[in-house]
Amino acid sequence: MTDQRRLVVNVDRSIFTGSIERVPAGRTKREESRFRERAAIMAAKLRSIRVDKGLTQEQLANRAQVAVSTLRKIESGRVVEPGLFTMLSIAAALGVSLRELDA
């Protein structure tokens, strides 16, 4: 028979409820996002690098294994906060670092 032990942690939940109440419900709208300007710069750089490499959106999406619609939304600025792994895949498919897309 194995020795099973339980760890019991008592946490004052009021610490968390105060911070939860201050977070607005729902997602941030594009117009209100603090990353709006950076997203526009990244979209332009992404599009420029893709075109310089002679790739269509469909070709890049296929290489990066992301949906074409996702790539289009990122390039058009409709996605203000794209996922990290999505951007890593796109950068790898372009042969550039993530920093080159973000700078």
C-alpha positions as CSV (number, residue, x, y, z in Angstrom):
1,M,0.0,0.0,0.0
2,T,1.3,3.4,-0.9
3,D,1.5,6.4,1.4
4,Q,-0.8,9.1,0.0
5,R,-0.6,12.5,1.6
6,R,-2.8,15.4,1.0
7,L,-1.7,19.0,1.0
8,V,-4.2,21.4,2.3
9,V,-3.8,25.1,1.7
10,N,-6.0,27.7,3.3
11,V,-6.2,30.8,1.2
12,D,-7.9,34.1,2.0
13,R,-10.2,34.4,-1.0
14,S,-10.8,38.1,-0.5
15,I,-7.4,38.7,-2.0
16,F,-8.6,37.4,-5.3
17,T,-12.2,38.6,-5.4
18,G,-11.0,42.2,-5.2
19,S,-8.9,41.9,-8.3
20,I,-11.5,39.9,-10.2
21,E,-14.2,42.5,-9.7
22,R,-12.0,45.2,-11.4
23,V,-11.6,43.2,-14.6
24,P,-14.3,44.2,-17.1
25,A,-16.4,41.4,-18.6
26,G,-15.8,40.3,-22.2
27,R,-12.9,40.9,-24.6
28,T,-11.3,44.2,-25.3
29,K,-12.5,45.8,-28.5
30,R,-9.9,46.5,-31.2
31,E,-10.5,50.3,-30.9
32,E,-9.8,50.1,-27.2
33,S,-6.8,47.8,-27.2
34,R,-3.5,49.3,-26.0
35,F,-1.7,47.2,-28.7
36,R,-3.6,48.7,-31.6
37,E,-0.7,50.8,-32.9
38,R,1.8,48.0,-32.6
39,A,-0.6,45.6,-34.3
40,A,-0.8,48.0,-37.3
41,I,3.0,48.1,-37.5
42,M,3.4,44.4,-37.2
43,A,0.7,43.9,-39.9
44,A,2.5,46.1,-42.3
45,K,5.9,44.4,-41.7
46,L,4.4,41.0,-42.0
47,R,2.8,41.9,-45.3
48,S,6.0,43.5,-46.6
49,I,8.2,40.5,-45.7
50,R,5.7,38.1,-47.3
51,V,5.5,40.1,-50.5
52,D,9.3,40.5,-50.6
53,K,9.7,36.7,-50.3
54,G,7.2,36.3,-53.2
55,L,4.6,34.4,-51.2
56,T,0.8,34.6,-51.4
57,Q,-1.2,34.6,-48.2
58,E,-2.3,31.1,-49.0
59,Q,1.3,29.9,-49.5
60,L,2.4,31.4,-46.2
61,A,-0.6,30.1,-44.3
62,N,0.1,26.7,-45.6
63,R,3.8,26.8,-44.7
64,A,2.9,28.2,-41.2
65,Q,0.1,25.7,-40.8
66,V,-2.4,28.4,-39.8
67,A,-5.7,29.2,-41.4
68,V,-5.6,31.6,-44.4
69,S,-8.4,33.6,-42.7
70,T,-6.2,34.0,-39.6
71,L,-3.3,35.3,-41.6
72,R,-5.6,37.7,-43.5
73,K,-7.0,39.1,-40.2
74,I,-3.5,39.6,-38.8
75,E,-2.3,41.4,-42.0
76,S,-5.4,43.6,-42.1
77,G,-5.1,44.6,-38.4
78,R,-8.4,43.0,-37.5
79,V,-6.5,40.8,-35.0
80,V,-4.9,43.1,-32.6
81,E,-3.4,40.5,-30.2
82,P,-2.5,37.4,-32.2
83,G,-1.5,34.3,-30.4
84,L,2.2,33.7,-29.6
85,F,2.4,30.3,-31.2
86,T,0.6,31.6,-34.3
87,M,3.1,34.4,-34.7
88,L,6.0,32.0,-34.0
89,S,4.7,29.7,-36.8
90,I,4.4,32.6,-39.2
91,A,7.8,33.9,-38.4
92,A,9.4,30.5,-38.8
93,A,7.6,30.0,-42.2
94,L,9.0,33.3,-43.3
95,G,12.5,32.5,-42.1
96,V,12.6,35.6,-39.8
97,S,12.7,36.1,-36.0
98,L,9.6,37.1,-34.1
99,R,11.5,40.3,-33.2
100,E,11.8,41.3,-36.8
101,L,8.0,41.3,-37.1
102,D,7.5,43.1,-33.8
103,A,10.2,45.8,-34.0
